Amino acid sequence: MKVLVVGSGGREHAIVASVARSPRVNKIYCAPGNAGIGELAECVPIPAMDIAEMVAFAKEKEIDLTIVGMDDPLVAGMVDAFEAQDLRVFGPRKNAAIIEGSKAFSKDLMKKYNIPTASYETFMSAEEAKKYLETSEYPIVLKADGLALGKGVLICNTKEEAIDGVKSIMEDKKFGSAGNKLVIEEFMTGREVSVLCFCDGKTIKTMTSAQDHKRAGDGDTGLNTGGMGTFSPSPFYTEEIDAFCREHIYQPTIDAMAAEGRPFVGVLFCGLMITPKGVKVLEYNARFGDPEAQVVLPRMKNDIIDVVEACIDGRLDEIDLQFEDNAAVCVVLASDGYPVKYDKGFLIEGLDKFKDNEGYYAFHAGTKQTAAGVVTNGGRVLGITAKGENLHKARENAYAATEWISFDNKYMRNDIGKAIDEV
């Protein structure tokens, strides 16, 4: 069969790598793709948000299945457009992708259906938000309502910081129209865990757990990024916590979306906080996490095509979802200065070493193929991922593999997965 993957980052590279392992697939396209994806798939220069062109391409090439990796086209209705042309596509429709597209929607959904989350208020004007902050407890969290590349969340330790944050999001429009509406919520403490789930609208099956590192600097300092690394599984996500989440979070969320006339088909990302008062939902995403996909998908035993088609056909209950009994760690190699200002166009050396080492992956995020070779083309450049028999070994392997790669202004965190030392 012929498969099209929509996107250009490390997540899409991980998806393409999984698709390439399927004996059912003989041709993969990726739009727009990147240099690494180009080794496994034919990259097509169609912007991810050009829905009409994407549909036309799928029809012209008689694509059997399209997997939409990115959030923006999902929220914009790409799945609806494909379905309108009787094209087989994996991902939530526009009215379900709103669970990520609007934080206010997702918070209201959780409140209505008693799904545990932080207490919050929603604001349409900066003045109202600032007034609310006068009597708030600190720290406090500000969230731009819409999509902001994983960066639209500000943790504010003082009233002054929070008021500056409101100005930045709602008045200065740092995140564009995503900041037209603002969610202010209580600051929660505890362990963060990411759990990705396959969904067919009524059945939900969880993948192995993971933990992301959002801050740019070691020790969780610096600005929020799209993610500087991750590990899987999380030793803090116990069987007891899993049982609680299945009963009070995962299935209730899918049931709530169905009850609202928004059946969710695709991958639901549940960002969780294990607080002293129990597990609560931090956020939902409507697709594979990035970089969580880079540590979860390499450990999945199933043929991804079988699972995806079961979701589309409403028979996910027939799938026995299985993962390897090992661990994986991903360390993001970024451009120094990310997520603010950074240079690109630097030649990357050492990529060939990953071809001969099983269990090691260099997932491309911001790269470009040029006549001189593969060069940096973004803030997050590569997701260096390695498996191991346990988390400590996987972490050791991943950091060893980061030394195989060199490029000017290479930057990474040196403490990805360090929390596992506390277990």
Summary of the structure (lengths in Angstrom):
residues: 423
radius of gyration: 20.5
end to end distance: 44.5
largest distance: 60.5
contacts: 1572
relative contact order: 0.14
helix: 34%
strand: 29%
